[in-house]
């Protein structure tokens, strides 16, 4: 069964949608120190030494929240890639218009 996508409606809805980052809400729950200092180091493959970490900047429960945030972000990225792949593989087809006289 072919799927129908109304491009005009979709583009109108995208124009009306507010331009906010999806991660803004998720980032509120994560310690800014971990998010801005520790996470970039880990992403680049650098592992901080214990003496380099400021333990006063975050609570004991913050590291698991950072891991949860990263897992959600990875899942969301995977879902977007799958959606993008599905849209790229969709073959465009014209739909005949019905006219009533």
Buried (B, 14 or more C-beta within 10 A) or exposed (E): EEEEEEEEEEEEEEEEEEEEEEBEEBBEEBBEBBBEBBBEEEEEEEEEEEEEBEEEEBEEEBBEBBEEBBEEBEEEEEEEEEEEEEEEEEEEEEEEEEEEE
